[in-house]
Amino acid sequence: MSLLVPLYVHPAEDPGAWHRLIAAADRTYAVVLNPASGPGTAPDPAFTAAARALRTAGARLLGYVDTDYGVRDRDRVAEDMRRHRDWYAADGCFLDRVTAGPEGLPACRRLVRDLRRSGAGTVVVNPGVHPAPGYVRLADLTVTFEGHWSTYVSSFARPAWTARHLPDRFCHLVYGVPEALVPLAVRTAQERGAAVSGPVTGEPPNPWAGLTPALTRGNAVEG
């Protein structure tokens, strides 16, 4: 099983979730660190300790960086990545709210190139939908669905071009999944061509405040 884990809760607020995540680090694709909708303005000791423990357990760490659909200045995005790297030893970045249309592709290409040159080993882009095909070639992993379980089961459509890429290039992040159906959500992502997934039971405004039950023994799914 390969899970992308955005856990957007402070370690002091839910230490149990972080301890469980550290214990299951070898079952993750990566963990997204998001201290303050990004790295924040100064290192957070609790996140520093959590990041150190996750690295020791073998997890890949990605720093959360918001691109605001291409509106944010590239220098500010690069600075966020530098802080994640310097403060939390992040291996790469999770670029959130990435553009999806072909008109935004050249700017996204330049951004990803800059980030890789600055040391980002792994780049995940999250348009949240199937983007223009060129985006997939830019990143190590592309999130082609982010949304509610009800939408995922009722209206998900997979473009034909995705079949030309390996499943490990795609990720589906699904929230609002009934806990008993979390294993089904993992299998459904695999059947739909996404080897990486991140099903959670949470609901908006912050569905990622809780750890995915897919990491617990009772919901183990082999993949």
N, C-alpha and C positions, 0 to 999 in steps of 0.2 A: 504494500500500500504506500502511496506517495501523497502526502498531505502538505498543502501550503497553509500555514497557520498564522493568520493575523490575530493576535491577542491584544486587543486595545483596552486594557485595564491595567492600572498601576499595580506593580508587584506588592505594594503595601496594602492595597485594597483587597486583593484576592490572592494571597500568597499560595493557597492550596492549588489554584489553577496553574501557577507558574511551577510549583514543585512537580505536579503531574506532567506538565509539558517537558520539563527537564528529564524526568524519568523515561519519557517516551520519545526522546529527541531522535533516536535512530530510526524512527518510523516517519519522520517528516522529510519533505522536500526542502523546506526552508521555514524559518520563523521570521515574521515581519515585526521589527521593533518600531514602536510609535510612541515615544514619550510625551509628545506635545503637538500632535498633528504635524509631525516632523521631529527633528532632533531636539528642539527647544533652544533656549539661549545659553544654557550652561549644562554641563554633565549632571545627570541625575544618579546619585549613588545607588539607588535601588535598581535602576536599569543596568548600571554598570555591573553590579553583582550578578543580576540575572543573566546578562549577556555572557559574562565570564563562565558561569555554570553551564549555560547552553553550549558554548564553544567546547568546554571540557567534555561534555556529553556527546559531542560530535555533530551538533546542529550547524547548519549554514544559516548565517544571519543576514537579513536584508533590512536596510534602513528605509523607513517610509518617507517618500518625497511626493508632495502634491505638485502636479504640473498645471493644474487649473485649466485643462484642455488647451494647453499651449500658450496661455496668457502670461503665466509667470516668466519673469526674466530668466534666461539660461544661467546667468551668473549666480542668481539666488538658488536655483536648483542645484548647481554644482557645489555651492557653499553648504547646503543641507547635506549633500552626500559626503563632503569632507568632514563635517562634524560627526556624522554617523560613524565614519571610518576612524577618526581620531579618538572619539570618546567611547565608542562601544565595539570597536574592531569589526565593524560590519564587513561582510564579504562582498556585498553588492547593494543593489537598491531595488525597491518596489515603487515603480513610478505609477502613481494613482491619477485617475481622471486624465488619461491620455486621449488625445484626439483619435478619431476612428476613420475619418474621411480621407480620400486621396490628397486633398488640398493641404492637409496637415502633415503628410508623410515626410516631405523634405526637412522641415524643422525638427521633427521627431528624430529623423536619421542623424542630423547634426548633434542633437542633444545626446543621444545614446553614444555616438562616437566620442564626444567630449568626456562623457562619464567613464567610458572604458579606458580612455587615455589617462584619466586621473586615478585609475586603480580599481574601478568597479569590475569585479570578476564575474558576477552574475547580475543580469539585468532582467527584471520582470516588468512588463508593461500591462496596465490594466485599463483598456478602454471600456470594459464591462459588457461589450457586445462584439460580434464578429466585425473586425475592422477591414479596411482594404487589405488585400493579401500581402502587400509589401511590408506591413508592420511585423508580421511573423518572422520575417528574415532578419529583422533588427535585433530581436530579443532572444534570450534563452528560453523564455516562457511568456506566453500571452494569455491573459485572462479574457476569454471570449464570452463568458456569461458571469454577471454578478446580479443577483436578484432573488426574489422570493421563490420558495419551493412551489407554490401554486402556479406561478408563471413558468417555472422550469418544466413542470409536468404537463402543462396545458398548451404552451405556445412556443416551445423551443424549436428552432429550425437550424439545421447545420448546412452551410453552403457547400456545394460540391468541391470547391477548391481546397477545402481543409483536408480532404482525403489524400492530397499530394504531400502532406507533411506527417511526420511521425507523431503519434499521440502524446509523446512526452514533451511536445512543444506547446501543448494547450492545457489550460486550467479552467475549471468551473467553480466559482464561489457562490454557494447557495445558502441562504439564511431562511429562518422560519421552518426548518425541517422538523417534523415531529420526531422525538428522540428514537422511537421504535423504528423509524424509517431511515435513520442515518446510514446504516449499511446499504440499504437500497440506493440512497443518493450517491454513494461512492461507486457502486456497480453501474448505475445509470450514466455517470460521467464517463466511465470507461467504455461503456457501450456506445456512447456518443462521440468517441474519439478523443477524450481528454484523459490522459494518464494521471494527471494531477488534479486534486479537488480539495475543497475546504467546506464541507457541510457543517452548519451550526444551527442550533435551535433558537438562537436569539432573534429578536424582532427590532425594527427601527425604534429609536433613532441611532442606537449603536448595537447592531446585532453581533458585533465581534467582541463584545465585552466578556463573553464566556468561552471557555475552551471547548473545542469540538469533541463531542462524545465519541467520535471515531477513534480517538486515541485511548479510550478506556477498554479494558479487557472484554467487557460485556458486549461491546459493539465492534470488536475486531473484525476486519475484513481483509482477506488476503487478496493481493492484486499484483 
